[in-house]
Amino acid sequence: MKNFLLLLVLLSQVVFSQQERKTIFGIIYGPNGVLENAHIVNSYTHQATFSNKKGEYRIFAKPNDSIKFTSIGYKTISETLTKQDFNTYIKLVTLEKQDYKLDEVLIKNNELSGELAKDLKKVKIDLKQESITNATDFTEIDLKKKSTNDYTNTKVKPNIVSVDPTTAFEGVGTTIFIPFKDSKSSRKSPNN
């Protein structure tokens, strides 16, 4: 009896300590207005959604869940939700712009003038790429011109395959009859 009461008390503690997840509504802003297609993830449940054209989103969460807001070109924000976030009608989030630094780019001196016609003559030609380009160049083919050497023999009959589902199946020297439900049986009974 004591074990049963102890188990009942522990289960009631677990049930009351867990809170049900609710839908949280919000809008994501950037420096220039609302952000479309921002990615919102509940880090605890791994449920994710995107913001619509108006920057609005909905996601299931409960207090103490961590929500991550990301968008390309903006800094990622992670927020832990509080009870107050569920008391507000709309949760507003603003993402800041993030600049990306590229690695150093080295430009070789090719002595190009800037005139395309002259510079194309100075650039080295890749022989493999040139052969592929020539093999797939169909610009000199006149598709409107009829070919005179295309011969079709009209005396040969085409192979016609006839498929009739009501006929018997034939195999290597045997014939099998498959009766259908509504068809009359062609077999005679052994008594006749």
Secondary structure, DSSP 8 states (H G I E B T S, - for coil): -HHHHHHHHHHHHHHHHS---EEEEEEEEETTEE-TT-EEEETTTTEEEE--TTSEEEEEE-TT-EEEEE-TTB--EEEE--HHHHHSSSEEEE--B----------------S-HHHHHHHS---HHHHHHHHHT--TT--TTS--SS----TTS--------TTS-EE-SS-EE----TTS---S--TT-
